Amino acid sequence: MFETESEAGNFAKAFVEQYIAVGFGALTKREIDLLVLKLLHKHAKDFSHLTDFDVARKLRTTKRKIRSLRDELSFREAGEDVELSKQLREVLKHAEVLKSDNSMVMVQVDDAVLRGYAERILRSQFAIVDTSFNSAILRLSGEKFLRLAFEVLDENEREEAKKTIGGLQSYPSDKTHNSEFKIFIDAFIKGAGDKAGKLCVSGAFALLTGGATLVVEGAEYAKGTVKGLGEALGFLRKKHSG
């Protein structure tokens, strides 16, 4: 479990210090289990990257118990929205496009805090989040995926996106909407027609990675809007390569 004596020593030292900090024998079994898991994540190399199944095998317990302990630790140590956005962005990069429908993605979010954070964002805009396949897996339409990707950008990237989008004259102005991005995406979806879902998925990955821009050929309505999506996302590619 430990690759070096130093790792094992640091774990043992930290455990004893924290175990007696509140009084010898004062911690419950649950608190001891949480402490052990927390310190293994911190001191055992790559332990935090192991799946629940692999951790359960190493600790000779059930996958369900490990997931429960990890979720509790996650809620206790949850960061602010800025930190959660960074973490969720990394998870979203690994979303899988459905082979049967390339306008849909599925993303596994094991961490209960990140999953709740993603669901909160989506419910604020769409009300319904599909987790019927598995509670840890979010099934997202291209539009939901793109809007979620926009929300996890850092503040500077979001402002740059809004500024770039605001400079485009190819989408209709609607003062009843609260967000330039929402206005833009609504116009884009209307213009792209049956290609919208697929293009939204591509746009989401472009936003998340900053390594690509969209090359699309216009739709009949708001042709400039469809082309403009690539322009509006393109700043990330330039920023990333620069």
C-alpha positions, 0 to 999 in steps of 0.5 A: 500500500505504501511505496516507501518507508517515508510514506508509511512513517508520515501516515503513522505519525499523522494518524497518532497525532490526530487520533489523540488530539481529541482525547485517546479513545474518543473517536468513534469507529466511523471517525477512525475509518474516515481518518484512515481513508483521509490519510491514505489519500494524502500519504499513500502515492496514487491512492486517491486515484484508485477506484472504489473497487480497488480501494475496497480490495486493498482494505478488505471491505465493500465498495459500497462502504468505501463510496460512503466514506469517500462521499462523507469526506468530500462533503466535509472538505468541499471547497468553494464553487470556484474549486468545484468548477475546476474539479468538475471541468476535469471530470467533464473532459472524460465524458463519453459521446453515445455511439447510438446518438452523437448528440448525447453524452454520458459522464461518470461523476462518482464524487457526491459533491461534484455530482450535486454541484453539476445537478444544481447548475443544470436544474437551475436552467433545465429543472430535470437531470437524467440519472436513471441509468446510474446515480453516478452517471449524468446523461446529458443532451448536447445543449445541457453539456455545452451550457454546463461546460460554459459554467465551469470555465474560470471567470476570465474565460467566461468574461472573454467568451461573453465579450466575444459573443457580444461582438457578434451581430448574427444572433437576435437580441432578446432582453428577456434573457439574462445571459448573452451566452443563453441568447447566443446558444438559443439562436445557434440551436435554432439555426443549426437544426438537426445538427445542433446536438452534435455541434453542441457536444463538439463546442462543449469539448472545445470549451473544456479543453481549449484545444479546438475550435469548431468548423461548421457550415451554416444552417439556413437560419442565422447562418452567421450564428452557426459560423459564429460559434466557432469564432466565439469559442476560438479564443480558447484555442488561441489562448491555449496555444499562446 
